[in-house]
Amino acid sequence: MLIKHRVPITLAALLAAALAVLIDLIFRFSSYRDLLHLLSGVGALKFSGTLTLVFLQLVALLYLLLLLPRLLRPVIVLLSVFVMIVQFSYWLTLNQFITSSDLFLILNVSADNLEGAISSFFKPLILWYTLPYTIILFALIFIPVRSTFRKSLALSLLPALYLLVSNYALFLYAAEGNFHLNPLTSLLRTALHYEFETLREYRGPREALPGLNASQRPLNSIIYIIDESIRGSNLSLNGYPRATTPFLQSIETRGHLKNLGICVAAGTSSYLSNAYLVTGHNEFPDSAFRTFKNPTLFDYAKKMGYETIYIDVDSGYLSKLLEMSREGHVRSLDRWMNDQSFRDRQIDLEITKDLGIARYLSSLLNERGGYFILVNKKGLHFHYRNTYPDDPAFTFWKPVMEPSEPISTDPAGREKLVNTYDNGIRFQVDEFFRELVSKTTHQNYVILYTSDHGQTLAEQGQVYTHLKSDKVIVDVPAFFIFGQQYDQKASLTGICPGIRVSHLNNFATLLDLMDVPMSLRVRSYDKSIFSLTAEDNRERYYISGSLHGSGDYSVKAVPTPAGEGWGISRPAWMDGVKKL
C-alpha cells in the first residue's frame, strides 16, 4: 500500500525536477559554461557532486509539495513564485542568488532602504525567467494524491531529513558562492546556512579593559560621524568638478577642516564596515569573532570620562546588537538615540532626518563639553531622490530620477542617476555640516567623518549600488572638522601630508583623540592617522560578503598606485552626455 502511494509521487517529483533543471540550463547556459571554464578538474568534479546533491534537494522539495493537500498547494506555489522573482532579481542584478550575507542584510536593514533596493533590482525580464518554473509548479497542483495525514507526515520525514543533512554538508564543505542549481533550492540553502552560521556565533561578553578610570570629565567633545553611501570622489572637497561641498571647502579655507582625501572602506556594506569601525578589528575575514569580542569605542570613551551617546537613524550594526540585547555586546553607553527616541522627546527630524540630527548635535555641544558621540547618519542609500527635499532650491543639477525610478545604464539614465546623487550629497553632506557648524557656539570639539561605503553610479553598467567587491564601492571620504577652541588642534594640523587612510586607521585615531594610554589598549590596532607616514598603507584591504568567513566572501586590496579610475568620479556629461 505504501509503494502504491510513493511511486507516482516520486516519479512526478523526479520528472518535474529534471524539467526544471533542463529549463535552467537553457536559460542560463552561458553562466554554466563560464563557471565550468574557471574550474580545474578536481573543481569540476566537486561541482558535479554539488549539483547532484542540489538536484536531489529539488526532487525532495517537489515531493514534499505533492504530499500537501490540494487546497494548500496553491498557497505554497504562489510563495514559491514570489521566491523565484526575488531570486532572479538578485541574479540579473548581481549575477548570483541570495547568499546568507545578503539574507542577513535583508533581515536587518530599515524598511525604506529595503524598498530602495527592491526598486533598483526589479526588471520585467524577471517574469520571463520565472514563467517556465511557474507552469511546472502549477501543474503539480493538479496531480491527485490519496494519502492520510499520518502517512503524509511519515513520507515527509526522509526528504526533510535529507534537505537538512545535505545542506549542512554544503555548509561545511562547499563555498556558498558555488553556482546554485535553481532559485528554490538556493534560497533553502541560504536560509539553512544563515541558521548554521547563527548557531556558531560567539555569544559571550566583550573583553574587559584594565581598571583605570579618568578622574574628571574632559573639556572637549569628540563626534564620530559614519555616513551612509557617500562616495568620497563625488565631493568637490576632493576635486570633483561640481560644487557638491562648497561649505566644507569654505571652512577648510578658514582652517577648521583637515581633509584626508579618499579613504578605503573596510567593507562593501554598512554592517561590514561598522563592525570594523566600532571595534578596531583589523583582519579579514573575522573568523575569530573579534568584532563581537573586542571592546568598543564606547568602552574606551567611558574609561576616559566621556559621556557616551549613540545616535542611529539608519538601523545600523550597533542598533541590531542593542535590539538583540546580547550580554555585553554594547556596554558603556549612556544614551542610545534612534527614531523612536527622538519622537519620544518630541524632536522633529524632518523627512531627511540628517538636518534634525545636526541641530540636535549642536544643542548637545552647546550645553557642555565631555561628550563622545557616534552617529550613523541616514545619508544617501538608494533611492537618492528621497534624500533631499522636493524643492527647486535643492535641485542644483537636472534632470533627476523620479522617487521610484529604477537605475538605467544608458547615457540618459546615468545622467539622471549622477545628477540625483550629486544633489543628495549637496544636501545630506554639505547642508548637514552647514547646519551643525554654524549653530555650534561651544568651540572645543572635533569631528571625524567618513562613510560606511561608496556607490557604483553605473560607470561600468552596474545596476547594483554596493555589496559586490568592486573597488569603487570602498571609495569614501575622510576628514576632521574642529572648533576654534579645540584643545588638540596642533595634532590635526600636524598630520603627515600624502598619507593614505583606511577605515582600519580610525579606531586608534579616536583613542588618540581621547588620550587613551597605551597601557589601556588591549588589542593591537592599526596605526592612528596621526602616526601614518607616506610609506604606510601601500595596500589597503577590504572585504565583501560574509563577515566571519563561513559564507561567500572575498578580500581585496586597493594597491598603490590604485589603478585607472579609482578615487575619481565624473558627472555624466563628462562621459559624452550633453552638458547642461
Secondary structure, DSSP 8 states (H G I E B T S, - for coil): -HHHHHHHHHHHHHHHHHHHHHHHHHHTHHHHHHHHHH--HHHHHHHHHHHHHHHHHHHHHHHHHHHS-TTTHHHHHHHHHHHHHHHHHHHHHHSS---HHHHHHHHHS-HHHHHHHHHHH--THHHHHHHHHHHHHHHHHT------HHHHHHHHHHHHHHHHHHHHHHHHHS-TTS--S-HHHHHHHHHHHHHHHHHTS--S------S---SS--SSEEEEEEESS--GGGSGGGT-SS-S-HHHHHHHHTT-EEEEEEEE-SBSSHHHHHHHHHH---SSS-TT-HHHHS--HHHHHHHTT-EEEEEESS--HHHHHHHHT-TTSS-S-SEEE-HHHHHHTT---TTTSHHHHHHHHHHHHHH-S-EEEEEE--TT-S-GGGGS-S-GGG--SSS---TT-----SHHHHHHHHHHHHHHHIIIIIIHHHHHHHT-----EEEEEEES----TTTTS----SSS--GGGGEEEEEEEE-TT-TTHHHHHT--TT---BGGGHHHHHHHHTT--GGG--S-----GGG--TTS-SSEEEEEE-SSSSSSEEEEEE-SS--TTTT----GGGGTS---
